Amino acid sequence: MNLTAFSSPVFIKHGSYLVQEIVDLAIAIEFLEEWPEDRRNLIHATALRACYQAHDGRKPMGIARYAFVGFAKRAGILEDSGAVMPWIAASNSGGGQVQV
C-alpha cells in the first residue's frame, strides 16, 4: 500500500489536449516544483508546503490533496474527473494484456 497516495487522483490540464493524473505526493511535489516561477503565488506556496508537511508526516494526506486541488483550481488547470475517467477506463479489447 502506498502511504503517500491520494484518496483519489487529481487530473491536471496541460494545454488543450493533454491531461496528467496526479496520484500521490511525489508527483504533486514534482509538479509544483516545476511550476514556472513567474506564475507562483501564495496559493502555490501553500500547496507545496502542505505537500511537504504531509510527506514528513506532519499533515494528513487529505490536507495535501485539498491544497493541491485548490492550487489547480486557482491556476485554472483542474480537469473534471468525470470528463477524464471514461477515457482511461479499461477497454474490452484486451485490457493491455499481451497474449502469448
N, CA, C and O atoms as CSV, one atom per row, in Angstrom:
chain,resi,resn,atom,element,x,y,z
A,1,MET,N,N,0.840,-1.181,0.000
A,1,MET,CA,C,0.000,0.000,0.000
A,1,MET,C,C,0.884,1.243,0.000
A,1,MET,O,O,1.839,1.338,0.772
A,2,ASN,N,N,0.564,2.175,-0.855
A,2,ASN,CA,C,1.333,3.409,-0.957
A,2,ASN,C,C,0.800,4.418,0.062
A,2,ASN,O,O,-0.313,4.920,-0.089
A,3,LEU,N,N,1.574,4.712,1.079
A,3,LEU,CA,C,1.132,5.620,2.139
A,3,LEU,C,C,1.104,7.073,1.691
A,3,LEU,O,O,0.550,7.924,2.386
A,4,THR,N,N,1.696,7.365,0.538
A,4,THR,CA,C,1.682,8.744,0.039
A,4,THR,C,C,0.682,8.925,-1.095
A,4,THR,O,O,0.657,9.977,-1.733
A,5,ALA,N,N,-0.136,7.924,-1.353
A,5,ALA,CA,C,-1.129,8.009,-2.428
A,5,ALA,C,C,-2.317,8.867,-1.994
A,5,ALA,O,O,-2.744,8.825,-0.840
A,6,PHE,N,N,-2.833,9.636,-2.932
A,6,PHE,CA,C,-4.053,10.402,-2.679
A,6,PHE,C,C,-5.242,9.446,-2.636
A,6,PHE,O,O,-5.193,8.362,-3.216
A,7,SER,N,N,-6.302,9.846,-1.953
A,7,SER,CA,C,-7.504,9.021,-1.858
A,7,SER,C,C,-8.155,8.829,-3.226
A,7,SER,O,O,-8.793,7.806,-3.475
A,8,SER,N,N,-7.998,9.798,-4.095
A,8,SER,CA,C,-8.442,9.700,-5.485
A,8,SER,C,C,-7.540,10.610,-6.310
A,8,SER,O,O,-7.031,11.608,-5.799
A,9,PRO,N,N,-7.337,10.274,-7.583
A,9,PRO,CA,C,-6.418,11.065,-8.397
A,9,PRO,C,C,-6.946,12.465,-8.669
A,9,PRO,O,O,-8.149,12.721,-8.617
A,10,VAL,N,N,-6.014,13.363,-8.960
A,10,VAL,CA,C,-6.344,14.728,-9.368
A,10,VAL,C,C,-5.881,14.845,-10.818
A,10,VAL,O,O,-4.749,14.487,-11.145
A,11,PHE,N,N,-6.758,15.345,-11.680
A,11,PHE,CA,C,-6.423,15.471,-13.095
A,11,PHE,C,C,-6.133,16.922,-13.433
A,11,PHE,O,O,-6.915,17.818,-13.117
A,12,ILE,N,N,-4.992,17.140,-14.084
A,12,ILE,CA,C,-4.485,18.466,-14.403
A,12,ILE,C,C,-4.383,18.625,-15.921
A,12,ILE,O,O,-3.875,17.742,-16.612
A,13,LYS,N,N,-4.866,19.749,-16.429
A,13,LYS,CA,C,-4.776,20.029,-17.863
A,13,LYS,C,C,-3.407,20.587,-18.223
A,13,LYS,O,O,-2.861,21.447,-17.532
A,14,HIS,N,N,-2.868,20.073,-19.329
A,14,HIS,CA,C,-1.645,20.610,-19.943
A,14,HIS,C,C,-2.043,21.036,-21.345
A,14,HIS,O,O,-2.248,20.188,-22.214
A,15,GLY,N,N,-2.155,22.325,-21.575
A,15,GLY,CA,C,-2.561,22.783,-22.896
A,15,GLY,C,C,-4.002,22.399,-23.192
A,15,GLY,O,O,-4.813,22.245,-22.279
A,16,SER,N,N,-4.312,22.248,-24.460
A,16,SER,CA,C,-5.686,21.976,-24.873
A,16,SER,C,C,-6.062,20.504,-24.843
A,16,SER,O,O,-7.235,20.173,-24.670
A,17,TYR,N,N,-5.088,19.612,-25.010
A,17,TYR,CA,C,-5.429,18.209,-25.237
A,17,TYR,C,C,-4.815,17.206,-24.278
A,17,TYR,O,O,-5.207,16.039,-24.296
A,18,LEU,N,N,-3.892,17.603,-23.461
A,18,LEU,CA,C,-3.183,16.667,-22.603
A,18,LEU,C,C,-3.639,16.812,-21.158
A,18,LEU,O,O,-3.781,17.926,-20.654
A,19,VAL,N,N,-3.870,15.673,-20.489
A,19,VAL,CA,C,-4.283,15.668,-19.086
A,19,VAL,C,C,-3.313,14.775,-18.319
A,19,VAL,O,O,-3.009,13.664,-18.753
A,20,GLN,N,N,-2.829,15.263,-17.177
A,20,GLN,CA,C,-1.927,14.492,-16.325
A,20,GLN,C,C,-2.676,14.043,-15.080
A,20,GLN,O,O,-3.439,14.807,-14.491
A,21,GLU,N,N,-2.450,12.806,-14.692
A,21,GLU,CA,C,-3.054,12.243,-13.494
A,21,GLU,C,C,-2.059,12.356,-12.344
A,21,GLU,O,O,-0.955,11.816,-12.416
A,22,ILE,N,N,-2.452,13.057,-11.287
A,22,ILE,CA,C,-1.623,13.206,-10.091
A,22,ILE,C,C,-2.189,12.243,-9.046
A,22,ILE,O,O,-3.305,12.430,-8.561
A,23,VAL,N,N,-1.410,11.210,-8.703
A,23,VAL,CA,C,-1.926,10.158,-7.829
A,23,VAL,C,C,-1.307,10.132,-6.432
A,23,VAL,O,O,-1.842,9.495,-5.525
A,24,ASP,N,N,-0.174,10.829,-6.259
A,24,ASP,CA,C,0.463,10.783,-4.941
A,24,ASP,C,C,1.294,12.035,-4.685
A,24,ASP,O,O,1.418,12.913,-5.539
A,25,LEU,N,N,1.852,12.085,-3.492
A,25,LEU,CA,C,2.622,13.262,-3.075
A,25,LEU,C,C,3.847,13.516,-3.936
A,25,LEU,O,O,4.144,14.666,-4.260
A,26,ALA,N,N,4.552,12.477,-4.305
A,26,ALA,CA,C,5.776,12.665,-5.087
A,26,ALA,C,C,5.472,13.357,-6.412
A,26,ALA,O,O,6.193,14.269,-6.817
A,27,ILE,N,N,4.420,12.930,-7.080
A,27,ILE,CA,C,4.057,13.538,-8.363
A,27,ILE,C,C,3.549,14.962,-8.145
A,27,ILE,O,O,3.861,15.858,-8.929
A,28,ALA,N,N,2.771,15.174,-7.087
A,28,ALA,CA,C,2.260,16.518,-6.791
A,28,ALA,C,C,3.408,17.482,-6.485
A,28,ALA,O,O,3.433,18.610,-6.979
A,29,ILE,N,N,4.350,17.028,-5.670
A,29,ILE,CA,C,5.501,17.876,-5.326
A,29,ILE,C,C,6.322,18.178,-6.570
A,29,ILE,O,O,6.723,19.322,-6.786
A,30,GLU,N,N,6.575,17.165,-7.387
A,30,GLU,CA,C,7.325,17.385,-8.625
A,30,GLU,C,C,6.616,18.399,-9.529
A,30,GLU,O,O,7.255,19.282,-10.100
A,31,PHE,N,N,5.304,18.268,-9.653
A,31,PHE,CA,C,4.528,19.199,-10.474
A,31,PHE,C,C,4.654,20.624,-9.939
A,31,PHE,O,O,4.889,21.564,-10.698
A,32,LEU,N,N,4.496,20.774,-8.624
A,32,LEU,CA,C,4.581,22.103,-8.012
A,32,LEU,C,C,5.989,22.687,-8.115
A,32,LEU,O,O,6.143,23.888,-8.338
A,33,GLU,N,N,7.009,21.857,-7.958
A,33,GLU,CA,C,8.395,22.329,-8.064
A,33,GLU,C,C,8.722,22.787,-9.487
A,33,GLU,O,O,9.538,23.688,-9.678
A,34,GLU,N,N,8.087,22.170,-10.483
A,34,GLU,CA,C,8.344,22.520,-11.876
A,34,GLU,C,C,7.460,23.663,-12.382
A,34,GLU,O,O,7.635,24.130,-13.507
A,35,TRP,N,N,6.519,24.108,-11.562
A,35,TRP,CA,C,5.629,25.203,-11.950
A,35,TRP,C,C,6.467,26.458,-12.204
A,35,TRP,O,O,7.351,26.770,-11.406
A,36,PRO,N,N,6.213,27.177,-13.287
A,36,PRO,CA,C,7.034,28.357,-13.619
A,36,PRO,C,C,7.078,29.380,-12.476
A,36,PRO,O,O,6.051,29.719,-11.889
A,37,GLU,N,N,8.270,29.855,-12.181
A,37,GLU,CA,C,8.447,30.790,-11.058
A,37,GLU,C,C,7.630,32.060,-11.220
A,37,GLU,O,O,7.139,32.611,-10.235
A,38,ASP,N,N,7.478,32.532,-12.457
A,38,ASP,CA,C,6.723,33.764,-12.668
A,38,ASP,C,C,5.217,33.571,-12.492
A,38,ASP,O,O,4.466,34.546,-12.502
A,39,ARG,N,N,4.769,32.331,-12.331
A,39,ARG,CA,C,3.344,32.054,-12.108
A,39,ARG,C,C,3.069,31.593,-10.678
A,39,ARG,O,O,1.926,31.286,-10.336
A,40,ARG,N,N,4.097,31.544,-9.847
A,40,ARG,CA,C,3.928,31.115,-8.459
A,40,ARG,C,C,3.324,32.247,-7.638
A,40,ARG,O,O,3.563,33.426,-7.898
A,41,ASN,N,N,2.533,31.854,-6.636
A,41,ASN,CA,C,1.893,32.823,-5.754
A,41,ASN,C,C,1.710,32.186,-4.371
A,41,ASN,O,O,2.251,31.113,-4.106
A,42,LEU,N,N,0.969,32.828,-3.519
A,42,LEU,CA,C,0.752,32.327,-2.161
A,42,LEU,C,C,0.033,30.979,-2.160
A,42,LEU,O,O,0.333,30.118,-1.332
A,43,ILE,N,N,-0.901,30.792,-3.070
A,43,ILE,CA,C,-1.627,29.523,-3.131
A,43,ILE,C,C,-0.686,28.393,-3.537
A,43,ILE,O,O,-0.768,27.290,-2.997
A,44,HIS,N,N,0.198,28.662,-4.478
A,44,HIS,CA,C,1.203,27.675,-4.876
A,44,HIS,C,C,2.091,27.328,-3.684
A,44,HIS,O,O,2.335,26.153,-3.411
A,45,ALA,N,N,2.572,28.339,-2.981
A,45,ALA,CA,C,3.454,28.121,-1.831
A,45,ALA,C,C,2.746,27.319,-0.743
A,45,ALA,O,O,3.349,26.445,-0.119
A,46,THR,N,N,1.471,27.614,-0.516
A,46,THR,CA,C,0.700,26.905,0.499
A,46,THR,C,C,0.517,25.436,0.118
A,46,THR,O,O,0.649,24.554,0.966
A,47,ALA,N,N,0.212,25.171,-1.155
A,47,ALA,CA,C,0.041,23.796,-1.617
A,47,ALA,C,C,1.356,23.018,-1.506
A,47,ALA,O,O,1.369,21.874,-1.052
A,48,LEU,N,N,2.445,23.637,-1.919
A,48,LEU,CA,C,3.743,22.978,-1.841
A,48,LEU,C,C,4.121,22.685,-0.391
A,48,LEU,O,O,4.603,21.595,-0.083
A,49,ARG,N,N,3.908,23.646,0.491
A,49,ARG,CA,C,4.209,23.442,1.907
A,49,ARG,C,C,3.347,22.319,2.495
A,49,ARG,O,O,3.848,21.490,3.255
A,50,ALA,N,N,2.058,22.287,2.148
A,50,ALA,CA,C,1.165,21.237,2.657
A,50,ALA,C,C,1.616,19.858,2.173
A,50,ALA,O,O,1.560,18.884,2.924
A,51,CYS,N,N,2.059,19.779,0.923
A,51,CYS,CA,C,2.535,18.507,0.386
A,51,CYS,C,C,3.804,18.044,1.101
A,51,CYS,O,O,3.934,16.871,1.449
A,52,TYR,N,N,4.737,18.971,1.317
A,52,TYR,CA,C,5.965,18.601,2.045
A,52,TYR,C,C,5.652,18.198,3.483
A,52,TYR,O,O,6.250,17.255,4.002
A,53,GLN,N,N,4.725,18.897,4.131
A,53,GLN,CA,C,4.373,18.562,5.511
A,53,GLN,C,C,3.680,17.205,5.590
A,53,GLN,O,O,3.891,16.462,6.549
A,54,ALA,N,N,2.863,16.873,4.602
A,54,ALA,CA,C,2.229,15.549,4.569
A,54,ALA,C,C,3.291,14.475,4.318
A,54,ALA,O,O,3.236,13.392,4.902
A,55,HIS,N,N,4.237,14.777,3.464
A,55,HIS,CA,C,5.331,13.845,3.180
A,55,HIS,C,C,6.131,13.549,4.448
A,55,HIS,O,O,6.567,12.419,4.667
A,56,ASP,N,N,6.319,14.573,5.278
A,56,ASP,CA,C,7.055,14.421,6.534
A,56,ASP,C,C,6.191,13.890,7.672
A,56,ASP,O,O,6.686,13.706,8.784
A,57,GLY,N,N,4.908,13.640,7.411
A,57,GLY,CA,C,4.010,13.113,8.429
A,57,GLY,C,C,3.437,14.158,9.364
A,57,GLY,O,O,2.838,13.807,10.381
A,58,ARG,N,N,3.605,15.432,9.048
A,58,ARG,CA,C,3.119,16.495,9.930
A,58,ARG,C,C,1.715,16.964,9.577
A,58,ARG,O,O,1.090,17.681,10.358
A,59,LYS,N,N,1.205,16.568,8.404
A,59,LYS,CA,C,-0.164,16.890,7.988
A,59,LYS,C,C,-0.774,15.638,7.370
A,59,LYS,O,O,-0.057,14.801,6.820
A,60,PRO,N,N,-2.094,15.507,7.458
A,60,PRO,CA,C,-2.750,14.364,6.823
A,60,PRO,C,C,-2.696,14.462,5.293
A,60,PRO,O,O,-2.623,15.555,4.731
A,61,MET,N,N,-2.734,13.309,4.638
A,61,MET,CA,C,-2.726,13.275,3.186
A,61,MET,C,C,-3.888,14.061,2.589
A,61,MET,O,O,-3.737,14.718,1.559
A,62,GLY,N,N,-5.035,13.991,3.234
A,62,GLY,CA,C,-6.215,14.698,2.732
A,62,GLY,C,C,-6.001,16.202,2.649
A,62,GLY,O,O,-6.519,16.850,1.740
A,63,ILE,N,N,-5.253,16.759,3.577
A,63,ILE,CA,C,-4.956,18.194,3.580
A,63,ILE,C,C,-4.071,18.542,2.378
A,63,ILE,O,O,-4.288,19.553,1.711
A,64,ALA,N,N,-3.079,17.699,2.113
A,64,ALA,CA,C,-2.189,17.937,0.973
A,64,ALA,C,C,-2.967,17.874,-0.333
A,64,ALA,O,O,-2.787,18.724,-1.204
A,65,ARG,N,N,-3.830,16.875,-0.476
A,65,ARG,CA,C,-4.628,16.754,-1.694
A,65,ARG,C,C,-5.555,17.960,-1.851
A,65,ARG,O,O,-5.679,18.521,-2.940
A,66,TYR,N,N,-6.198,18.349,-0.760
A,66,TYR,CA,C,-7.096,19.501,-0.776
A,66,TYR,C,C,-6.349,20.771,-1.201
A,66,TYR,O,O,-6.861,21.554,-2.001
A,67,ALA,N,N,-5.157,20.970,-0.673
A,67,ALA,CA,C,-4.350,22.143,-1.025
A,67,ALA,C,C,-3.933,22.091,-2.493
A,67,ALA,O,O,-3.937,23.115,-3.177
A,68,PHE,N,N,-3.575,20.904,-2.976
A,68,PHE,CA,C,-3.178,20.761,-4.372
A,68,PHE,C,C,-4.363,21.046,-5.295
A,68,PHE,O,O,-4.208,21.722,-6.312
A,69,VAL,N,N,-5.535,20.538,-4.950
A,69,VAL,CA,C,-6.742,20.801,-5.742
A,69,VAL,C,C,-7.054,22.300,-5.744
A,69,VAL,O,O,-7.416,22.854,-6.782
A,70,GLY,N,N,-6.917,22.951,-4.601
A,70,GLY,CA,C,-7.140,24.393,-4.529
A,70,GLY,C,C,-6.194,25.166,-5.429
A,70,GLY,O,O,-6.597,26.110,-6.108
A,71,PHE,N,N,-4.929,24.755,-5.426
A,71,PHE,CA,C,-3.949,25.377,-6.315
A,71,PHE,C,C,-4.356,25.185,-7.770
A,71,PHE,O,O,-4.345,26.135,-8.552
A,72,ALA,N,N,-4.716,23.951,-8.134
A,72,ALA,CA,C,-5.075,23.653,-9.523
A,72,ALA,C,C,-6.310,24.428,-9.970
A,72,ALA,O,O,-6.372,24.909,-11.101
A,73,LYS,N,N,-7.294,24.547,-9.078
A,73,LYS,CA,C,-8.491,25.329,-9.402
A,73,LYS,C,C,-8.120,26.778,-9.671
A,73,LYS,O,O,-8.521,27.355,-10.682
A,74,ARG,N,N,-7.359,27.355,-8.770
A,74,ARG,CA,C,-6.977,28.764,-8.880
A,74,ARG,C,C,-6.125,29.022,-10.125
A,74,ARG,O,O,-6.222,30.080,-10.745
A,75,ALA,N,N,-5.289,28.040,-10.483
A,75,ALA,CA,C,-4.438,28.176,-11.666
A,75,ALA,C,C,-5.209,27.895,-12.956
A,75,ALA,O,O,-4.696,28.124,-14.051
A,76,GLY,N,N,-6.436,27.402,-12.826
A,76,GLY,CA,C,-7.254,27.121,-13.997
A,76,GLY,C,C,-6.841,25.877,-14.758
A,76,GLY,O,O,-7.069,25.780,-15.963
A,77,ILE,N,N,-6.229,24.915,-14.056
A,77,ILE,CA,C,-5.736,23.711,-14.728
A,77,ILE,C,C,-6.390,22.437,-14.210
A,77,ILE,O,O,-6.031,21.341,-14.642
A,78,LEU,N,N,-7.339,22.562,-13.295
A,78,LEU,CA,C,-8.008,21.375,-12.754
A,78,LEU,C,C,-8.984,20.839,-13.792
A,78,LEU,O,O,-9.816,21.579,-14.315
A,79,GLU,N,N,-8.877,19.558,-14.083
A,79,GLU,CA,C,-9.769,18.895,-15.037
A,79,GLU,C,C,-10.794,18.087,-14.258
A,79,GLU,O,O,-10.452,17.441,-13.267
A,80,ASP,N,N,-12.036,18.116,-14.695
A,80,ASP,CA,C,-13.106,17.367,-14.059
A,80,ASP,C,C,-12.858,15.869,-14.238
A,80,ASP,O,O,-12.711,15.389,-15.362
A,81,SER,N,N,-12.813,15.142,-13.134
A,81,SER,CA,C,-12.521,13.706,-13.215
A,81,SER,C,C,-13.610,12.962,-13.981
A,81,SER,O,O,-13.323,11.944,-14.611
A,82,GLY,N,N,-14.840,13.438,-13.945
A,82,GLY,CA,C,-15.924,12.804,-14.692
A,82,GLY,C,C,-15.709,12.866,-16.189
A,82,GLY,O,O,-16.161,11.986,-16.921
A,83,ALA,N,N,-15.026,13.894,-16.648
A,83,ALA,CA,C,-14.748,14.029,-18.075
A,83,ALA,C,C,-13.568,13.161,-18.500
A,83,ALA,O,O,-13.456,12.794,-19.670
A,84,VAL,N,N,-12.692,12.833,-17.559
A,84,VAL,CA,C,-11.478,12.088,-17.883
A,84,VAL,C,C,-11.672,10.589,-17.710
A,84,VAL,O,O,-11.176,9.812,-18.525
A,85,MET,N,N,-12.366,10.172,-16.691
A,85,MET,CA,C,-12.451,8.759,-16.332
A,85,MET,C,C,-12.923,7.852,-17.475
A,85,MET,O,O,-12.344,6.777,-17.631
A,86,PRO,N,N,-13.929,8.205,-18.285
A,86,PRO,CA,C,-14.311,7.293,-19.371
A,86,PRO,C,C,-13.176,7.019,-20.349
A,86,PRO,O,O,-13.140,5.956,-20.968
A,87,TRP,N,N,-12.257,7.954,-20.497
A,87,TRP,CA,C,-11.156,7.784,-21.444
A,87,TRP,C,C,-10.083,6.846,-20.921
A,87,TRP,O,O,-9.362,6.227,-21.704
A,88,ILE,N,N,-9.971,6.736,-19.594
A,88,ILE,CA,C,-8.916,5.885,-19.050
A,88,ILE,C,C,-9.445,4.561,-18.512
A,88,ILE,O,O,-8.681,3.745,-17.997
A,89,ALA,N,N,-10.753,4.350,-18.631
A,89,ALA,CA,C,-11.333,3.090,-18.179
A,89,ALA,C,C,-10.824,1.952,-19.062
A,89,ALA,O,O,-10.521,2.155,-20.237
A,90,ALA,N,N,-10.735,0.770,-18.491
A,90,ALA,CA,C,-10.261,-0.396,-19.247
A,90,ALA,C,C,-11.202,-0.678,-20.408
A,90,ALA,O,O,-12.423,-0.603,-20.266
A,91,SER,N,N,-10.629,-0.999,-21.540
A,91,SER,CA,C,-11.433,-1.295,-22.726
A,91,SER,C,C,-11.689,-2.792,-22.806
A,91,SER,O,O,-11.051,-3.581,-22.109
A,92,ASN,N,N,-12.622,-3.172,-23.653
A,92,ASN,CA,C,-12.947,-4.589,-23.852
A,92,ASN,C,C,-12.051,-5.240,-24.874
A,92,ASN,O,O,-12.238,-6.413,-25.194
A,93,SER,N,N,-11.080,-4.512,-25.398
A,93,SER,CA,C,-10.256,-5.041,-26.481
A,93,SER,C,C,-8.991,-5.746,-25.981
A,93,SER,O,O,-8.030,-5.889,-26.737
A,94,GLY,N,N,-8.979,-6.173,-24.764
A,94,GLY,CA,C,-7.826,-6.948,-24.283
A,94,GLY,C,C,-7.228,-6.400,-23.018
A,94,GLY,O,O,-6.444,-7.094,-22.371
A,95,GLY,N,N,-7.560,-5.187,-22.633
A,95,GLY,CA,C,-7.085,-4.625,-21.374
A,95,GLY,C,C,-5.599,-4.472,-21.283
A,95,GLY,O,O,-5.048,-4.448,-20.182
A,96,GLY,N,N,-4.911,-4.363,-22.440
A,96,GLY,CA,C,-3.489,-4.123,-22.411
A,96,GLY,C,C,-2.636,-5.353,-22.188
A,96,GLY,O,O,-1.415,-5.247,-22.083
A,97,GLN,N,N,-3.264,-6.533,-22.114
A,97,GLN,CA,C,-2.512,-7.760,-21.887
A,97,GLN,C,C,-2.045,-8.328,-23.221
A,97,GLN,O,O,-2.765,-8.282,-24.218
A,98,VAL,N,N,-0.863,-8.849,-23.222
A,98,VAL,CA,C,-0.305,-9.465,-24.417
A,98,VAL,C,C,-0.564,-10.961,-24.353
A,98,VAL,O,O,-0.215,-11.626,-23.378
A,99,GLN,N,N,-1.182,-11.480,-25.408
A,99,GLN,CA,C,-1.406,-12.923,-25.454
A,99,GLN,C,C,-0.201,-13.605,-26.070
A,99,GLN,O,O,0.348,-13.147,-27.073
A,100,VAL,N,N,0.206,-14.716,-25.450
A,100,VAL,CA,C,1.387,-15.445,-25.920
A,100,VAL,C,C,0.984,-16.731,-26.573
A,100,VAL,O,O,1.841,-17.485,-27.033
